[in-house]
């Protein structure tokens, strides 16, 4: 049985994992270990998704293609396959491993990394015989946080994105999320790009 105490313990553990992942990402990007801490990752929330079995999975998606507006998402995909990532226009199944999480790069980390890390376009597909449950933990900037590329070299690596307040981005993201014409994920950061 899932109780408030169980969910609370889970959130505490995933917050700890997230903090460590953000430290490693900061170091990997050549930033100070604590760069992604603070207002860039202070807000978080948890969502559980239930996908019932579908006799003909080709007729429906569990969750349509999207990127996450977060800094990162830590996903427990569960034992039943169903998560897919898009690369070079093709969808690939993400293997489920026991007791493993999937870390998905969100739109904010794409901005902070100045495009070195790309937001992961993903979707959930249904299964013909088994239900699927996934648990997503989103690590987000605070609403007032100013998001911008962390560092750029003036000549060879100019900033690709202008600075913006996270709440402005999130409003734009939610408006575009209703746009179902197929390439919204590539366009969600367009209003925040710098055109040279």
Secondary structure, DSSP 8 states (H G I E B T S, - for coil): ---HHHHHHHHHHHHHHHHHHHHHHHHHTTS-TTTTSGGGS-EEEEEEEEE---S-GGG-EEEEEE--SSSEEEEE--SS--EEEEETTEEEE----TT--EEEE-HHHHHHTTTSS----EEEE--SS--EEEEEEEEE--TT-EE--S---TTTS--SB--EEHHHHHHHHHHHHT--SS-HHHHTTGGGB---
